Amino acid sequence: MELLLAAICGMTVSYMNILNGQLSAVTGSFLSLVVIHLTGLIAVILMLAVRKEKLTFKAGIPLFAYSGGIVGVLTTLFSVVAVSKVGAASLTALSLGGQMAISFLLEQNGWLGARKQAMTLPKFAGLCVVILGIGVMFS
């Protein structure tokens, strides 16, 4: 089930990038960020209401864990600017390559609380194939 959800996540990111790029073309990059995140907030509030969950914060959460929202805003900004220039497929490929590279680095070192995992030959080969594929796309 988790593999299916991960694949669906990848599909929805490409769909989202195209929609966000279209919104940005009409409203501009920064206003689109406000609209995108405001509608996202409304969606989360509705999900919490439907599930009858209360929004609670727990003590002891490391401060860096709250920076994900800032990273999300920057990721959205970079995406809405890039998608109109390079297209959705190239944006997705470049994003995937960047995500894999930083994920391997974070996991290998156990940074940001990531479960420490060694870089194996198959993982390294997979990263090389992705980078090679990106190179082919841009040749």
Backbone as JSON Lines, residues from 0, in Angstrom:
{"i":0,"aa":"M","n":[0.82,-1.2,0.0],"ca":[0.0,0.0,0.0],"c":[0.87,1.26,0.0]}
{"i":1,"aa":"E","n":[1.96,1.24,0.78],"ca":[2.83,2.42,0.86],"c":[3.49,2.72,-0.47]}
{"i":2,"aa":"L","n":[3.86,1.68,-1.24],"ca":[4.46,1.89,-2.55],"c":[3.47,2.53,-3.5]}
{"i":3,"aa":"L","n":[2.22,2.11,-3.43],"ca":[1.18,2.71,-4.27],"c":[0.98,4.18,-3.9]}
{"i":4,"aa":"L","n":[0.93,4.46,-2.6],"ca":[0.78,5.85,-2.17],"c":[1.96,6.71,-2.62]}
{"i":5,"aa":"A","n":[3.16,6.15,-2.58],"ca":[4.34,6.89,-3.04],"c":[4.24,7.2,-4.53]}
{"i":6,"aa":"A","n":[3.77,6.23,-5.32],"ca":[3.6,6.45,-6.76],"c":[2.52,7.5,-7.02]}
{"i":7,"aa":"I","n":[1.43,7.43,-6.28],"ca":[0.36,8.44,-6.43],"c":[0.89,9.82,-6.04]}
{"i":8,"aa":"C","n":[1.71,9.87,-5.02],"ca":[2.33,11.14,-4.6],"c":[3.11,11.75,-5.75]}
{"i":9,"aa":"G","n":[3.91,10.94,-6.43],"ca":[4.68,11.43,-7.57],"c":[3.78,11.96,-8.67]}
{"i":10,"aa":"M","n":[2.69,11.28,-8.94],"ca":[1.76,11.73,-9.97],"c":[1.1,13.04,-9.58]}
{"i":11,"aa":"T","n":[0.7,13.16,-8.33],"ca":[0.02,14.38,-7.92],"c":[0.97,15.57,-7.89]}
{"i":12,"aa":"V","n":[2.25,15.35,-7.64],"ca":[3.22,16.45,-7.64],"c":[3.32,17.04,-9.04]}
{"i":13,"aa":"S","n":[3.38,16.21,-10.06],"ca":[3.45,16.72,-11.43],"c":[2.18,17.48,-11.79]}
{"i":14,"aa":"Y","n":[1.05,16.94,-11.44],"ca":[-0.25,17.6,-11.66],"c":[-0.27,18.95,-10.94]}
{"i":15,"aa":"M","n":[0.16,18.96,-9.68],"ca":[0.2,20.18,-8.87],"c":[1.12,21.22,-9.49]}
{"i":16,"aa":"N","n":[2.3,20.8,-9.97],"ca":[3.24,21.74,-10.56],"c":[2.64,22.45,-11.77]}
{"i":17,"aa":"I","n":[1.92,21.72,-12.61],"ca":[1.3,22.33,-13.78],"c":[0.22,23.31,-13.35]}
{"i":18,"aa":"L","n":[-0.65,22.91,-12.41],"ca":[-1.7,23.81,-11.93],"c":[-1.11,25.06,-11.27]}
{"i":19,"aa":"N","n":[-0.11,24.86,-10.42],"ca":[0.51,26.0,-9.74],"c":[1.19,26.94,-10.73]}
{"i":20,"aa":"G","n":[1.81,26.37,-11.77],"ca":[2.44,27.18,-12.8],"c":[1.44,28.02,-13.55]}
{"i":21,"aa":"Q","n":[0.27,27.45,-13.84],"ca":[-0.78,28.19,-14.53],"c":[-1.3,29.32,-13.65]}
{"i":22,"aa":"L","n":[-1.49,29.06,-12.38],"ca":[-1.93,30.09,-11.45],"c":[-0.89,31.2,-11.35]}
{"i":23,"aa":"S","n":[0.36,30.83,-11.27],"ca":[1.45,31.8,-11.16],"c":[1.54,32.68,-12.41]}
{"i":24,"aa":"A","n":[1.26,32.1,-13.57],"ca":[1.31,32.88,-14.81],"c":[0.27,33.99,-14.8]}
{"i":25,"aa":"V","n":[-0.84,33.78,-14.11],"ca":[-1.91,34.77,-14.06],"c":[-1.73,35.74,-12.89]}
{"i":26,"aa":"T","n":[-1.33,35.23,-11.73],"ca":[-1.31,36.05,-10.52],"c":[0.08,36.54,-10.14]}
{"i":27,"aa":"G","n":[1.13,35.92,-10.69],"ca":[2.5,36.22,-10.26],"c":[2.94,35.2,-9.22]}
{"i":28,"aa":"S","n":[4.24,35.08,-9.08],"ca":[4.81,34.04,-8.22],"c":[4.39,34.16,-6.76]}
{"i":29,"aa":"F","n":[4.47,35.37,-6.2],"ca":[4.24,35.48,-4.76],"c":[2.77,35.43,-4.38]}
{"i":30,"aa":"L","n":[1.9,36.04,-5.18],"ca":[0.47,35.92,-4.88],"c":[0.02,34.48,-5.06]}
{"i":31,"aa":"S","n":[0.58,33.79,-6.06],"ca":[0.21,32.38,-6.22],"c":[0.62,31.57,-5.0]}
{"i":32,"aa":"L","n":[1.76,31.9,-4.38],"ca":[2.18,31.19,-3.16],"c":[1.14,31.36,-2.06]}
{"i":33,"aa":"V","n":[0.63,32.57,-1.91],"ca":[-0.39,32.84,-0.89],"c":[-1.64,32.01,-1.18]}
{"i":34,"aa":"V","n":[-2.11,32.05,-2.42],"ca":[-3.32,31.31,-2.79],"c":[-3.12,29.81,-2.6]}
{"i":35,"aa":"I","n":[-2.0,29.3,-3.08],"ca":[-1.71,27.86,-2.99],"c":[-1.71,27.4,-1.53]}
{"i":36,"aa":"H","n":[-1.02,28.13,-0.68],"ca":[-0.91,27.69,0.72],"c":[-2.17,27.98,1.52]}
{"i":37,"aa":"L","n":[-2.9,29.02,1.16],"ca":[-4.17,29.29,1.83],"c":[-5.19,28.2,1.5]}
{"i":38,"aa":"T","n":[-5.26,27.81,0.23],"ca":[-6.2,26.73,-0.12],"c":[-5.75,25.41,0.5]}
{"i":39,"aa":"G","n":[-4.45,25.21,0.61],"ca":[-3.95,24.02,1.31],"c":[-4.35,24.01,2.77]}
{"i":40,"aa":"L","n":[-4.23,25.17,3.43],"ca":[-4.63,25.28,4.83],"c":[-6.12,25.0,5.0]}
{"i":41,"aa":"I","n":[-6.92,25.54,4.1],"ca":[-8.37,25.29,4.17],"c":[-8.65,23.8,4.01]}
{"i":42,"aa":"A","n":[-7.95,23.15,3.08],"ca":[-8.14,21.71,2.87],"c":[-7.79,20.91,4.13]}
{"i":43,"aa":"V","n":[-6.69,21.28,4.8],"ca":[-6.28,20.56,6.02],"c":[-7.31,20.79,7.13]}
{"i":44,"aa":"I","n":[-7.79,22.01,7.26],"ca":[-8.8,22.3,8.29],"c":[-10.06,21.47,8.03]}
{"i":45,"aa":"L","n":[-10.47,21.37,6.77],"ca":[-11.64,20.54,6.44],"c":[-11.4,19.07,6.75]}
{"i":46,"aa":"M","n":[-10.19,18.58,6.44],"ca":[-9.86,17.18,6.74],"c":[-9.91,16.93,8.24]}
{"i":47,"aa":"L","n":[-9.37,17.86,9.02],"ca":[-9.41,17.71,10.48],"c":[-10.85,17.71,10.99]}
{"i":48,"aa":"A","n":[-11.68,18.58,10.41],"ca":[-13.08,18.65,10.82],"c":[-13.82,17.36,10.49]}
{"i":49,"aa":"V","n":[-13.61,16.84,9.3],"ca":[-14.28,15.6,8.88],"c":[-13.87,14.45,9.79]}
{"i":50,"aa":"R","n":[-12.58,14.4,10.14],"ca":[-12.07,13.33,11.0],"c":[-12.32,13.6,12.48]}
{"i":51,"aa":"K","n":[-12.86,14.79,12.79],"ca":[-13.13,15.22,14.17],"c":[-11.87,15.17,15.03]}
{"i":52,"aa":"E","n":[-10.75,15.63,14.42],"ca":[-9.47,15.68,15.13],"c":[-9.21,17.11,15.58]}
{"i":53,"aa":"K","n":[-8.57,17.23,16.72],"ca":[-8.17,18.54,17.23],"c":[-6.72,18.78,16.87]}
{"i":54,"aa":"L","n":[-6.39,20.03,16.6],"ca":[-5.03,20.41,16.3],"c":[-4.31,20.61,17.63]}
{"i":55,"aa":"T","n":[-3.32,19.77,17.89],"ca":[-2.56,19.87,19.14],"c":[-1.07,19.84,18.83]}
{"i":56,"aa":"F","n":[-0.31,20.53,19.64],"ca":[1.14,20.54,19.51],"c":[1.73,19.84,20.72]}
{"i":57,"aa":"K","n":[2.73,19.01,20.47],"ca":[3.35,18.26,21.56],"c":[4.65,18.92,21.97]}
{"i":58,"aa":"A","n":[4.98,18.79,23.23],"ca":[6.24,19.34,23.74],"c":[7.4,18.47,23.27]}
{"i":59,"aa":"G","n":[8.58,19.07,23.2],"ca":[9.78,18.32,22.89],"c":[10.08,18.14,21.41]}
{"i":60,"aa":"I","n":[9.31,18.79,20.55],"ca":[9.6,18.7,19.12],"c":[10.78,19.61,18.83]}
{"i":61,"aa":"P","n":[11.83,19.09,18.16],"ca":[12.99,19.94,17.89],"c":[12.61,21.12,17.0]}
{"i":62,"aa":"L","n":[13.22,22.26,17.23],"ca":[12.89,23.49,16.52],"c":[13.03,23.32,15.0]}
{"i":63,"aa":"F","n":[14.07,22.6,14.54],"ca":[14.27,22.44,13.1],"c":[13.1,21.72,12.43]}
{"i":64,"aa":"A","n":[12.34,20.94,13.19],"ca":[11.22,20.2,12.62],"c":[10.13,21.13,12.11]}
{"i":65,"aa":"Y","n":[10.08,22.35,12.62],"ca":[9.08,23.31,12.18],"c":[9.48,24.02,10.89]}
{"i":66,"aa":"S","n":[10.7,23.81,10.42],"ca":[11.16,24.51,9.22],"c":[10.6,23.9,7.94]}
{"i":67,"aa":"G","n":[9.92,22.78,8.03],"ca":[9.35,22.15,6.84],"c":[8.38,23.05,6.1]}
{"i":68,"aa":"G","n":[7.65,23.88,6.82],"ca":[6.73,24.83,6.16],"c":[7.48,25.84,5.31]}
{"i":69,"aa":"I","n":[8.61,26.32,5.82],"ca":[9.43,27.27,5.07],"c":[9.99,26.58,3.83]}
{"i":70,"aa":"V","n":[10.48,25.36,4.0],"ca":[11.0,24.6,2.87],"c":[9.89,24.36,1.85]}
{"i":71,"aa":"G","n":[8.69,24.09,2.32],"ca":[7.55,23.88,1.42],"c":[7.23,25.12,0.59]}
{"i":72,"aa":"V","n":[7.29,26.29,1.23],"ca":[7.04,27.55,0.5],"c":[8.13,27.76,-0.54]}
{"i":73,"aa":"L","n":[9.39,27.53,-0.17],"ca":[10.48,27.71,-1.13],"c":[10.37,26.72,-2.28]}
{"i":74,"aa":"T","n":[10.03,25.47,-1.97],"ca":[9.87,24.46,-3.01],"c":[8.77,24.87,-3.98]}
{"i":75,"aa":"T","n":[7.66,25.36,-3.45],"ca":[6.56,25.8,-4.31],"c":[6.98,26.99,-5.16]}
{"i":76,"aa":"L","n":[7.68,27.95,-4.56],"ca":[8.16,29.1,-5.32],"c":[9.08,28.67,-6.46]}
{"i":77,"aa":"F","n":[10.05,27.82,-6.14],"ca":[10.99,27.35,-7.17],"c":[10.23,26.61,-8.28]}
{"i":78,"aa":"S","n":[9.23,25.83,-7.91],"ca":[8.47,25.06,-8.89],"c":[7.64,25.96,-9.8]}
{"i":79,"aa":"V","n":[6.95,26.96,-9.23],"ca":[6.1,27.8,-10.08],"c":[6.93,28.65,-11.03]}
{"i":80,"aa":"V","n":[8.15,28.98,-10.63],"ca":[9.03,29.74,-11.52],"c":[9.61,28.81,-12.6]}
{"i":81,"aa":"A","n":[10.04,27.62,-12.21],"ca":[10.74,26.72,-13.13],"c":[9.81,26.03,-14.12]}
{"i":82,"aa":"V","n":[8.61,25.67,-13.71],"ca":[7.75,24.84,-14.57],"c":[7.43,25.54,-15.89]}
{"i":83,"aa":"S","n":[7.29,26.86,-15.88],"ca":[6.98,27.55,-17.13],"c":[8.19,27.63,-18.05]}
{"i":84,"aa":"K","n":[9.38,27.47,-17.51],"ca":[10.62,27.57,-18.31],"c":[11.09,26.2,-18.81]}
{"i":85,"aa":"V","n":[11.05,25.19,-17.95],"ca":[11.61,23.88,-18.32],"c":[10.54,22.82,-18.59]}
{"i":86,"aa":"G","n":[9.3,23.07,-18.2],"ca":[8.23,22.11,-18.38],"c":[8.11,21.15,-17.21]}
{"i":87,"aa":"A","n":[6.95,20.5,-17.13],"ca":[6.65,19.63,-15.99],"c":[7.54,18.39,-15.95]}
{"i":88,"aa":"A","n":[7.8,17.78,-17.1],"ca":[8.61,16.55,-17.11],"c":[10.05,16.83,-16.67]}
{"i":89,"aa":"S","n":[10.64,17.9,-17.19],"ca":[12.01,18.24,-16.81],"c":[12.08,18.66,-15.34]}
{"i":90,"aa":"L","n":[11.08,19.43,-14.89],"ca":[11.04,19.82,-13.48],"c":[10.96,18.58,-12.59]}
{"i":91,"aa":"T","n":[10.13,17.63,-12.98],"ca":[9.98,16.41,-12.19],"c":[11.29,15.62,-12.16]}
{"i":92,"aa":"A","n":[11.94,15.5,-13.31],"ca":[13.2,14.75,-13.38],"c":[14.27,15.42,-12.53]}
{"i":93,"aa":"L","n":[14.42,16.72,-12.68],"ca":[15.43,17.45,-11.9],"c":[15.11,17.39,-10.41]}
{"i":94,"aa":"S","n":[13.83,17.51,-10.07],"ca":[13.42,17.42,-8.66],"c":[13.73,16.04,-8.09]}
{"i":95,"aa":"L","n":[13.43,15.01,-8.86],"ca":[13.7,13.64,-8.4],"c":[15.19,13.43,-8.16]}
{"i":96,"aa":"G","n":[16.02,13.89,-9.1],"ca":[17.47,13.77,-8.93],"c":[17.94,14.48,-7.68]}
{"i":97,"aa":"G","n":[17.46,15.7,-7.48],"ca":[17.84,16.46,-6.28],"c":[17.35,15.8,-5.01]}
{"i":98,"aa":"Q","n":[16.11,15.29,-5.04],"ca":[15.56,14.62,-3.86],"c":[16.35,13.38,-3.5]}
{"i":99,"aa":"M","n":[16.7,12.6,-4.52],"ca":[17.48,11.38,-4.25],"c":[18.84,11.71,-3.68]}
{"i":100,"aa":"A","n":[19.51,12.69,-4.28],"ca":[20.86,13.04,-3.81],"c":[20.84,13.51,-2.36]}
{"i":101,"aa":"I","n":[19.93,14.41,-2.02],"ca":[19.91,14.94,-0.65],"c":[19.4,13.87,0.32]}
{"i":102,"aa":"S","n":[18.49,13.01,-0.13],"ca":[17.99,11.93,0.75],"c":[19.1,10.97,1.12]}
{"i":103,"aa":"F","n":[19.91,10.58,0.12],"ca":[21.03,9.69,0.41],"c":[22.01,10.34,1.38]}
{"i":104,"aa":"L","n":[22.3,11.63,1.18],"ca":[23.23,12.35,2.05],"c":[22.69,12.42,3.48]}
{"i":105,"aa":"L","n":[21.42,12.76,3.63],"ca":[20.81,12.87,4.97],"c":[20.77,11.51,5.66]}
{"i":106,"aa":"E","n":[20.39,10.47,4.92],"ca":[20.29,9.13,5.52],"c":[21.66,8.56,5.86]}
{"i":107,"aa":"Q","n":[22.63,8.77,4.99],"ca":[23.97,8.23,5.25],"c":[24.55,8.8,6.54]}
{"i":108,"aa":"N","n":[24.26,10.06,6.8],"ca":[24.83,10.73,7.97],"c":[23.86,10.81,9.15]}
{"i":109,"aa":"G","n":[22.62,10.39,8.96],"ca":[21.64,10.46,10.04],"c":[21.26,11.89,10.4]}
{"i":110,"aa":"W","n":[21.39,12.8,9.45],"ca":[21.1,14.21,9.74],"c":[19.6,14.46,9.79]}
{"i":111,"aa":"L","n":[19.21,15.46,10.54],"ca":[17.82,15.88,10.72],"c":[16.94,14.76,11.27]}
{"i":112,"aa":"G","n":[17.55,13.84,11.98],"ca":[16.79,12.75,12.58],"c":[16.45,11.62,11.62]}
{"i":113,"aa":"A","n":[17.03,11.65,10.42],"ca":[16.78,10.57,9.45],"c":[17.4,9.27,9.97]}
{"i":114,"aa":"R","n":[16.71,8.16,9.72],"ca":[17.26,6.86,10.1],"c":[18.52,6.63,9.29]}
{"i":115,"aa":"K","n":[19.61,6.35,9.96],"ca":[20.9,6.19,9.3],"c":[20.91,4.92,8.46]}
{"i":116,"aa":"Q","n":[21.26,5.09,7.18],"ca":[21.34,3.97,6.25],"c":[22.57,4.15,5.39]}
{"i":117,"aa":"A","n":[23.28,3.09,5.19],"ca":[24.5,3.16,4.37],"c":[24.14,3.28,2.9]}
{"i":118,"aa":"M","n":[25.02,3.96,2.17],"ca":[24.89,4.04,0.71],"c":[25.37,2.7,0.15]}
{"i":119,"aa":"T","n":[24.46,1.98,-0.47],"ca":[24.82,0.68,-1.04],"c":[25.07,0.85,-2.54]}
{"i":120,"aa":"L","n":[25.7,-0.16,-3.12],"ca":[25.97,-0.12,-4.56],"c":[24.68,-0.01,-5.38]}
{"i":121,"aa":"P","n":[23.63,-0.78,-5.06],"ca":[22.39,-0.62,-5.83],"c":[21.78,0.78,-5.7]}
{"i":122,"aa":"K","n":[21.84,1.39,-4.51],"ca":[21.33,2.75,-4.35],"c":[22.14,3.73,-5.18]}
{"i":123,"aa":"F","n":[23.46,3.59,-5.14],"ca":[24.33,4.48,-5.89],"c":[24.09,4.31,-7.4]}
{"i":124,"aa":"A","n":[23.93,3.06,-7.83],"ca":[23.65,2.79,-9.24],"c":[22.32,3.42,-9.66]}
{"i":125,"aa":"G","n":[21.33,3.33,-8.8],"ca":[20.02,3.95,-9.09],"c":[20.14,5.46,-9.24]}
{"i":126,"aa":"L","n":[20.91,6.08,-8.36],"ca":[21.13,7.53,-8.45],"c":[21.84,7.87,-9.76]}
{"i":127,"aa":"C","n":[22.83,7.07,-10.13],"ca":[23.56,7.31,-11.38],"c":[22.64,7.18,-12.59]}
{"i":128,"aa":"V","n":[21.74,6.19,-12.57],"ca":[20.8,6.01,-13.67],"c":[19.89,7.22,-13.79]}
{"i":129,"aa":"V","n":[19.41,7.72,-12.65],"ca":[18.54,8.9,-12.67],"c":[19.3,10.1,-13.23]}
{"i":130,"aa":"I","n":[20.52,10.32,-12.75],"ca":[21.32,11.44,-13.25],"c":[21.61,11.29,-14.74]}
{"i":131,"aa":"L","n":[21.91,10.07,-15.17],"ca":[22.12,9.81,-16.59],"c":[20.85,10.11,-17.39]}
{"i":132,"aa":"G","n":[19.72,9.7,-16.87],"ca":[18.43,9.97,-17.53],"c":[18.17,11.46,-17.66]}
{"i":133,"aa":"I","n":[18.48,12.22,-16.62],"ca":[18.32,13.67,-16.68],"c":[19.24,14.25,-17.76]}
{"i":134,"aa":"G","n":[20.46,13.74,-17.8],"ca":[21.4,14.19,-18.83],"c":[20.88,13.92,-20.24]}
{"i":135,"aa":"V","n":[20.27,12.74,-20.43],"ca":[19.72,12.39,-21.74],"c":[18.58,13.34,-22.09]}
{"i":136,"aa":"M","n":[17.73,13.67,-21.11],"ca":[16.61,14.56,-21.35],"c":[17.06,15.94,-21.83]}
{"i":137,"aa":"F","n":[18.22,16.39,-21.35],"ca":[18.69,17.73,-21.67],"c":[19.74,17.77,-22.77]}
{"i":138,"aa":"S","n":[19.98,16.61,-23.42],"ca":[21.0,16.62,-24.48],"c":[20.38,16.93,-25.83]}
